Amino acid sequence: MTTRRTGTGAEPGASLPPIPVAIVGGGVIGRNHAAAILRHPRLRVGCVVDPAPPAGRALAERVAAESGAEPPARYESLTDALAKQEIGLVVVCTPSGTHAGLTEEALGAGRHVVIEKPLDVSLPRARRLARLAAEAETRGLVCSVISQHRFDPASLAVHRAVTAGRLGRITSAVASVAWWRSQRYYDSADWRGSWALDGGGALMNQAVHTVDLLRWLLGPPTEVFGYTSRLAHQRIEVEDVAVATVRFASGALAVLHASTGAYPGLSARLQIHGTRGSAVLDDDQLEYLHAAEGTGPDGSSGPDEPAEPGNQAAGVLPAAELRGAAKPPDSFVLGHLRQYADIVAAIDGGRRPSIRVEDGFAALALVRAVYLAATLGRPIPVDEVARGAFDDVPVTTGPVGGPAGSALASSVVQPAGAPAQRPGWSAESMGEQREWESRR
């Protein structure tokens, strides 16, 4: 039996009865959510939903083994579960292209909702969902998108430095997710690498958390230009390499890079640079932080002479959160647990969660803007993308190069009205994808 623990200190509302949770999707990410839920005293897994009985059964049995309780109920549809089961919170862990439909159903039934990233693959559906979630908030419902890296101690330390002005005026950033995915990874499920259900490639799926952190630290983006290509894999519609430049409302500029063709797989890295300091996050740990002391000669710019670039990271975080420290084997679970603590506090306190659907929509709009820039070959205003000006423009992956790309023409596009769901999706097929992500 696994001992229930929170890892977050004293939890407000811990004496209240647990909130019954429906986990929709029995793959690896569903198991990760289950592990986090079992550690929070205000949550319990009430049921598992998956149209593939083996996937639902496997997750239910895993929950029973870890909790020491009877296996939770199993259903093949959320509709059935909502009709027959006591549910306070619905957790959506299915292929990305099904997120909006399931979330809308749960909110319509008056349930709180947690959505695994990304929000969805369709900007029109995501925009509608953001409106519905905002309306649901007026009825006391909580709806949050998983952006667990905002709760990492290292990310929080950099955010505090930025918002306190310790780094001066932020001038630039470099964000890179240089990972590797094998051809077997893409071949393991027919939805993977598709526009309809995956919604994109390396940028949408592997780098969306880094995109979210970039926006969180630099503010709203105004314009992007980028390229995408499929250079390392066959039989997929989406990109395995994306690069972009991003201009922000503050005037700051950023470089964004995402790849699943970077063998053997390196790190997710984010550098933030300002007139009085810089910070570097690497694989969720703080690698570097330096901020000038005192006030610049004009009150805003940096010192006349740069100081020795000593690393001040050890002064703001314990050694366990610094780059190079060994990560606990459950670090991927702990990230989700931190966000669940915020979600439960929002439910108990009648407030909005720290991460709302509009945050997930903003990250999706930036990703979509990169895809549009790559397709149209020109800079794209992000606010116009968010408003829907480009909703009818299908996006193209390309150009395709080399022997890997020769199997699929670069003219493969994302249909403007990609279907929200398709029959028979199996969250079990998400296993290899999420196993990879849990190791990063």
C-alpha positions in Angstrom: 0.0 0.0 0.0 1.3 3.5 -0.9 1.1 6.0 1.9 -0.9 9.1 0.9 1.2 12.2 1.3 1.0 15.7 -0.2 4.6 16.9 -0.3 3.2 20.5 0.0 3.0 21.0 3.7 -0.3 21.6 5.6 -3.2 21.6 3.2 -6.2 23.9 3.8 -9.4 21.9 3.9 -7.6 18.6 4.6 -10.4 17.7 7.1 -13.1 18.1 4.5 -14.4 14.9 2.7 -12.4 14.0 -0.4 -13.6 15.3 -3.8 -14.4 12.3 -6.1 -12.4 12.5 -9.3 -13.1 11.0 -12.7 -9.9 10.4 -14.7 -10.8 10.3 -18.4 -8.0 8.5 -20.2 -6.2 5.4 -18.9 -2.8 5.9 -20.5 0.5 6.9 -18.8 -0.5 10.5 -18.3 -3.7 9.3 -16.6 -1.6 7.2 -14.3 0.5 10.2 -13.5 -2.6 12.2 -12.6 -3.8 9.3 -10.5 -0.5 9.2 -8.6 -0.8 12.9 -7.8 -4.5 12.7 -6.8 -3.8 9.8 -4.4 -1.3 12.0 -2.6 -3.7 14.9 -2.0 -6.0 14.5 1.1 -8.9 16.3 -0.6 -9.0 14.1 -3.6 -9.9 10.5 -4.4 -10.2 8.6 -7.7 -13.9 7.9 -7.9 -13.9 6.4 -11.4 -11.9 5.8 -14.6 -13.2 6.5 -18.1 -11.7 5.0 -21.2 -13.5 3.5 -24.3 -10.8 0.7 -24.4 -11.7 -1.7 -21.5 -8.1 -2.9 -21.0 -6.8 0.6 -20.6 -9.5 1.5 -18.0 -9.1 -1.8 -16.2 -5.3 -1.3 -16.0 -5.6 2.2 -14.5 -8.3 1.1 -12.0 -6.2 -1.8 -10.8 -3.2 0.5 -10.5 -5.2 2.9 -8.4 -6.3 0.1 -6.2 -2.8 -1.2 -5.7 -1.4 2.2 -4.8 -4.3 3.2 -2.5 -5.0 -0.1 -0.8 -8.7 0.4 -1.6 -11.1 -1.3 -3.9 -10.7 -0.5 -7.6 -12.6 2.6 -8.7 -15.6 2.2 -11.1 -14.9 2.0 -14.8 -16.9 3.5 -17.7 -16.4 3.6 -21.4 -17.8 7.2 -21.8 -17.8 10.3 -19.8 -21.6 10.6 -20.5 -22.2 7.3 -18.8 -19.9 8.2 -15.8 -21.6 11.6 -15.3 -25.0 9.9 -15.3 -24.2 7.1 -12.8 -21.2 8.2 -10.7 -20.7 10.8 -8.0 -18.1 13.1 -9.5 -16.8 16.5 -8.3 -13.8 16.9 -10.6 -13.2 15.6 -14.1 -9.6 15.2 -15.3 -9.1 15.0 -19.1 -6.1 12.9 -20.1 -7.1 11.9 -23.6 -5.5 12.7 -27.0 -5.3 16.4 -27.5 -8.0 16.7 -30.2 -10.6 15.4 -27.8 -10.0 17.8 -24.9 -12.5 20.6 -25.8 -15.5 18.3 -26.3 -15.0 16.4 -23.1 -14.4 19.6 -21.1 -17.5 21.2 -22.5 -19.5 18.2 -21.5 -18.1 18.2 -17.9 -18.7 21.9 -17.4 -22.2 21.6 -18.8 -22.8 18.9 -16.1 -21.6 21.3 -13.4 -18.3 19.7 -12.6 -14.9 21.2 -12.0 -12.4 20.3 -14.7 -8.6 19.8 -15.1 -7.3 19.5 -18.7 -3.9 18.0 -19.5 -1.9 20.1 -22.0 -2.4 21.3 -24.6 -5.9 22.8 -24.2 -7.0 21.4 -27.6 -5.7 21.3 -31.2 -8.3 23.6 -32.7 -8.2 27.3 -31.9 -11.9 27.9 -32.6 -12.9 25.1 -30.2 -10.4 26.4 -27.7 -11.7 29.9 -28.0 -15.3 28.6 -27.4 -14.0 26.6 -24.4 -12.3 29.7 -22.9 -15.7 31.5 -23.1 -17.5 28.6 -21.5 -14.9 28.3 -18.8 -15.1 32.0 -18.0 -18.9 31.7 -17.8 -18.6 28.5 -15.6 -16.4 30.5 -13.2 -19.4 32.8 -12.5 -21.2 29.6 -11.4 -18.4 28.7 -9.0 -16.8 26.1 -11.2 -13.0 25.7 -11.4 -11.4 24.8 -14.8 -7.7 24.7 -15.1 -5.1 23.6 -17.8 -2.0 21.7 -16.6 0.9 24.0 -16.7 2.8 22.4 -13.8 6.1 24.0 -14.6 4.9 27.4 -13.4 4.9 25.8 -9.9 8.4 24.5 -10.1 10.6 26.2 -7.4 13.1 27.2 -10.1 10.5 28.8 -12.3 8.9 30.6 -9.4 12.4 32.0 -8.4 12.9 33.4 -11.9 9.4 34.8 -12.0 9.9 36.6 -8.7 13.2 38.1 -10.0 11.5 39.3 -13.2 8.4 40.8 -11.6 10.4 42.5 -8.8 12.6 44.1 -11.5 15.8 42.5 -10.3 16.8 41.7 -13.9 16.0 45.2 -15.1 14.2 45.6 -18.4 13.8 42.2 -20.0 15.5 42.4 -23.4 15.5 38.9 -24.8 15.0 35.2 -24.3 16.1 31.9 -25.8 13.8 28.9 -25.4 14.9 25.5 -26.7 13.4 22.0 -26.3 15.9 19.6 -28.0 14.4 16.2 -27.6 14.4 12.9 -29.5 11.5 10.7 -30.5 12.0 7.5 -32.4 10.1 6.5 -35.5 8.6 3.8 -33.3 7.2 6.5 -31.1 5.2 8.0 -34.0 4.3 4.6 -35.4 2.9 3.3 -32.1 -0.5 5.0 -32.6 -2.2 6.2 -35.7 -3.3 9.5 -34.2 0.2 10.5 -33.2 1.8 12.9 -35.6 -1.6 13.8 -37.0 -3.1 17.3 -37.3 -6.6 16.1 -36.3 -5.7 14.7 -32.8 -2.1 15.7 -32.1 -2.6 19.2 -33.4 1.1 19.7 -34.3 4.5 18.2 -33.6 7.5 19.2 -31.5 6.2 22.7 -30.8 2.6 21.7 -29.9 3.3 18.6 -27.9 6.9 18.7 -26.6 7.5 22.4 -26.2 4.1 23.8 -25.2 5.1 24.0 -21.5 8.2 26.0 -22.5 6.0 28.3 -24.6 3.8 28.8 -21.6 6.8 29.7 -19.4 8.1 32.1 -22.1 4.7 34.0 -22.1 4.5 33.9 -18.3 8.0 35.5 -17.9 8.0 37.9 -20.9 4.3 38.9 -21.1 2.0 39.0 -24.2 3.7 38.3 -27.6 2.7 40.6 -30.5 4.3 39.1 -33.6 6.0 35.9 -34.7 7.9 34.6 -37.7 9.0 31.0 -38.0 9.8 27.9 -40.0 8.7 24.3 -39.5 10.0 21.1 -41.1 9.9 17.4 -41.0 13.5 16.2 -41.2 13.9 13.1 -39.0 10.7 11.1 -39.3 8.4 9.5 -41.9 4.7 8.9 -42.0 3.7 11.9 -39.9 1.8 15.1 -41.0 3.4 17.4 -38.4 6.8 19.0 -37.8 9.7 17.5 -36.0 11.6 20.8 -36.0 10.3 24.3 -35.5 12.1 27.6 -35.1 10.7 31.0 -34.5 11.4 34.6 -33.5 8.9 36.3 -31.2 8.4 40.0 -30.5 6.7 40.9 -27.2 4.6 43.9 -26.2 7.4 45.0 -24.0 9.7 45.2 -27.0 11.7 42.1 -25.9 12.7 39.6 -28.5 12.9 35.8 -28.2 14.1 32.8 -30.1 12.0 29.6 -29.9 13.3 26.2 -30.9 11.6 22.8 -30.6 12.7 19.5 -32.0 12.0 15.8 -31.7 15.0 15.1 -34.0 17.8 16.0 -31.6 19.4 12.7 -30.9 19.9 11.4 -28.2 17.6 14.0 -26.6 19.0 16.9 -24.6 17.2 19.4 -22.3 14.4 21.9 -22.2 16.2 25.2 -21.6 15.0 28.8 -21.1 17.3 31.8 -20.9 16.0 35.2 -19.8 18.2 38.3 -20.2 17.7 41.8 -18.9 19.6 45.0 -18.5 20.5 44.2 -14.9 20.6 40.4 -14.8 20.0 37.0 -16.5 18.5 33.7 -15.5 18.7 30.2 -17.0 16.3 27.3 -16.4 17.4 23.9 -17.6 15.1 20.8 -17.2 13.0 22.5 -14.5 16.1 23.4 -12.4 17.8 26.7 -11.9 21.2 26.7 -13.6 22.1 30.4 -13.4 20.8 33.6 -11.8 22.7 36.9 -11.6 21.2 40.3 -10.8 23.1 43.5 -10.3 23.1 45.1 -6.9 21.8 48.7 -6.3 20.4 51.0 -8.9 21.7 51.6 -12.4 23.2 55.1 -13.3 19.9 56.2 -15.0 17.6 54.3 -12.6 16.7 51.7 -15.2 19.7 50.6 -17.3 22.4 48.3 -16.1 25.6 49.3 -14.4 28.4 51.2 -16.2 30.7 48.3 -15.8 29.5 44.7 -15.6 30.3 42.9 -12.4 31.9 39.5 -12.2 29.1 37.2 -13.6 28.9 35.2 -10.4 26.1 32.7 -10.1 23.7 33.7 -7.4 21.4 30.7 -7.8 22.5 29.0 -4.6 21.4 32.1 -2.7 17.8 31.8 -3.7 17.1 28.1 -3.8 18.2 25.0 -2.0 20.8 22.7 -3.7 18.1 20.2 -4.6 16.5 22.7 -7.0 19.8 23.7 -8.8 21.0 22.4 -12.1 22.8 19.1 -11.7 21.0 17.9 -8.5 19.6 14.4 -8.7 15.8 14.5 -9.3 13.6 12.2 -7.3 12.0 9.4 -9.3 8.6 10.9 -8.8 9.5 14.4 -9.9 7.0 14.3 -12.7 4.2 13.5 -10.2 5.3 16.3 -7.8 4.9 18.9 -10.5 1.3 17.9 -11.1 0.7 17.6 -7.3 1.8 21.3 -6.8 -0.8 22.4 -9.4 -3.4 20.1 -7.8 -2.8 21.9 -4.5 -3.6 25.2 -6.2 -6.7 23.7 -7.9 -8.1 22.3 -4.7 -7.4 25.6 -2.8 -9.4 27.3 -5.6 -12.3 24.9 -5.2 -12.3 25.2 -1.4 -11.7 29.0 -1.4 -14.2 29.8 -4.1 -11.5 31.6 -6.2 -10.1 31.2 -9.7 -7.2 28.8 -10.1 -3.7 30.3 -10.8 -3.8 28.7 -14.3 -7.0 29.3 -16.2 -8.3 28.1 -19.6 -7.4 31.5 -21.0 -3.7 30.8 -20.2 -3.9 27.5 -22.1 -5.6 29.4 -25.0 -2.9 32.0 -25.1 -0.2 29.4 -25.4 -2.1 27.6 -28.1 -2.5 30.9 -30.0 1.2 31.5 -30.0 1.9 27.9 -31.3 -0.7 28.4 -34.0 0.9 31.8 -34.9 4.2 30.0 -35.5 2.5 27.4 -37.7 0.8 30.2 -39.7 4.0 32.1 -40.1 5.7 29.0 -41.4 2.8 28.3 -43.8 2.4 31.9 -45.2 6.0 32.9 -45.1 5.5 36.2 -43.3 5.2 37.7 -39.8 2.0 36.9 -38.1 0.3 39.2 -35.5 -0.6 37.0 -32.5 -3.6 39.0 -31.4 -5.2 38.6 -34.8 -4.6 34.8 -34.5 -6.3 34.9 -31.0 -9.3 36.8 -32.4 -9.8 34.3 -35.2 -8.6 36.2 -38.2 -6.7 33.1 -39.5 -9.1 30.4 -38.4 -9.9 29.4 -42.0 -6.2 29.2 -43.0 -5.0 25.5 -43.2 -1.4 25.2 -42.0 1.4 23.3 -43.8 4.3 21.4 -42.5 7.4 21.9 -44.6 9.5 22.1 -46.4 10.3 18.4 -46.1 13.9 17.4 -46.6 16.1 14.4 -46.9 15.2 10.7 -47.1 12.9 10.7 -44.1 10.7 13.4 -45.5 10.4 11.9 -48.9 7.7 9.6 -47.7 5.3 12.4 -47.3 4.8 15.6 -49.4 5.1 18.9 -47.7 1.6 19.9 -48.8 -0.1 17.9 -46.0 -2.2 20.4 -44.1 -4.3 20.8 -41.1 -7.9 21.0 -42.1 -9.6 24.2 -41.0 -12.4 22.2 -39.3 -10.5 19.2 -37.9 -12.9 16.8 -36.0 -13.1 17.1 -32.3 -13.1 13.4 -31.7 -13.0 10.2 -33.6 -14.5 6.9 -32.5 -12.3 4.4 -30.7 -9.5 6.6 -29.3 -7.6 4.7 -26.9 -5.7 6.5 -24.1 -3.7 3.3 -23.7 -2.0 4.2 -27.0 -0.6 7.3 -25.3 1.7 5.2 -23.2 5.0 5.6 -25.0 4.5 9.4 -25.5 3.9 10.1 -21.8 6.6 7.6 -20.6 9.0 9.7 -22.6 7.7 12.9 -21.2 7.8 11.6 -17.6 11.6 10.9 -18.0 12.4 14.4 -19.1 
